[in-house]
Amino acid sequence: MSAPRDRVDPAPRSGREPSERLDWRTRLIRAGAGAPGTFRSLAPPIHRGSTVLFENFASVADDWRPSSGYAYGLYGTPTTRELGARLADLEGARHTFVTPSGQAAIALVYLAYARSGAHVLLPQNAYGSGAELAQDLLSGLGIRVETYAAGIGAGIAAAIREDTALVWCESPGSVTMEIEDVPAIVRAAHARGVPVAIDNTYSAGVLFDAFAHGVDVSIQALTKFVGGHSDLLLGSVSVADAAGFERVGRAFAQLGLNASPDDCALALRGLQTLAVRLEALERNALEVARWLRARPEVEQVLHPALPECPGHEIWKRDFGGSSSVFSIVLRPEWSPERIARWLDALRLFGIGFSWGGTASLAMAYPRLTRLDGGRGPRLVRLNVGLEAPVDLLADLAQAFQAA
Ligand SMILES: Cc1ncc(COP(=O)(O)O)c(C=O)c1O
């Protein structure tokens, strides 16, 4: 390979050097020219980077704590920190850690709070993959996760033991949508010195004020409402105080839970439209839920804002609104095969897991056991998107007809 120059000056340690002094191969690595430095944009910049350059050796820091600036890309870049800081501000948290997924956020909380031999309480209707983690990997580590009924409220006191390290809440619960009495659970847990964590994904961190209700740690799958467009996976762990910050921060750094700055930038964009999307999603979901409630095929609508949803009164007391996801229970004549025909006949509702995006989705759970009276296999969960409700209702109606 021919080189434009053969004399090579020692490579500079940092900053830009006049390019004529350097070999062309060096200039590929250490740019001598580039764009002007001043650019003011409304869009937060995307910083990619593993290595952080220090001004000099005296300023070298090897610490994950954000207070000491930047040390290594794994502990945060300006983009991941921007998202964390905005979420902490929104949720009223001491600090928010951004994780590669909602599931990673759940795992991080377990590993920060529970040691071998510890006992953890988890609602029966908790997110399935989180419950699987509890039964499999955590059980292998000697962490015993016991489930409790979503309606337990202050009754959680009887389930708390000497070795209980953490109480989880999830409200509404996954799929079956029960609202928990979080303040009552917090009071009982704190009376025994036990911290409380919540999966606050349904509320996008804003419809239920976890920290005002005394919760110590609040996680979100940012994958859902904050991302908002079904094109990223991301999670967050927000902590109420300095003790939570140390505990979660150490585990966060040691586990190497890096979130992509590109995904964080998408989430930062998602935050800007979160309020208008949540309002529109709530309106659309309520219109569909009320329509389904009047349908002869439907036995029950499990939507937190409707009175027949378990815990509806608590929702009215504690929540600032409802969001896009709810479930229905079809009447006894709806076998799993007939429900499958109904789902297959839907044209606008996609058959898919997840929720919180712009598109409407439906999913059935033929093996669901936790609904009373063996009604689980007749439950269908819907995520209502931003399509025109009139089209969604027509789609549901034509599919009922076809099935
Ligand atoms: C309530 C809840 N929490 C957490 C998660 C996990 O999020 P992610 O898909 O980002 O891992 C999900 C995903 O469906 C969820 O529904």
The ligand as an ORCA input file, in Angstrom:
! r2SCAN-3c Opt
* xyz 0 1
  C     -45.564     -5.812     32.400
  C     -44.317     -6.108     31.647
  N     -43.137     -5.915     32.250
  C     -41.980     -6.177     31.618
  C     -41.961     -6.662     30.329
  C     -40.650     -6.973     29.682
  O     -40.284     -6.023     28.762
  P     -39.289     -6.328     27.549
  O     -40.100     -6.957     26.485
  O     -38.733     -4.996     27.212
  O     -38.234     -7.263     28.081
  C     -43.153     -6.850     29.657
  C     -43.161     -7.330     28.248
  O     -44.140     -7.781     27.719
  C     -44.371     -6.585     30.337
  O     -45.557     -6.816     29.748
*
